[in-house]
Amino acid sequence: MDRLQQKDMSIEEYRQNMKLLLIRAGIRKKLRITIFRFHSGLNYEIWDKVKLLPYNDFNDLAQLCVRVEQQPIRKNIIRRDY
């Protein structure tokens, strides 16, 4: 469980896998530890962009990561329009 990495998964796939593994392992530790595990398994490009951004809980962090993950997609769409 400590070694789950995002690798080529989307943020949503990674989040779902983490939640599933936590349930299967029966881990009900503090939210802070779950957030740390999620954050530490992110791909570096996403980790680097979200490390200093504020979030309140696990779901906020996951949504923040989704927005960061989608940024290059939005930039490409905008560039195509011009």
Summary of the structure (lengths in Angstrom):
residues: 82
radius of gyration: 14.0
end to end distance: 45.3
largest distance: 51.2
contacts: 180
relative contact order: 0.14
helix: 68%
strand: 0%
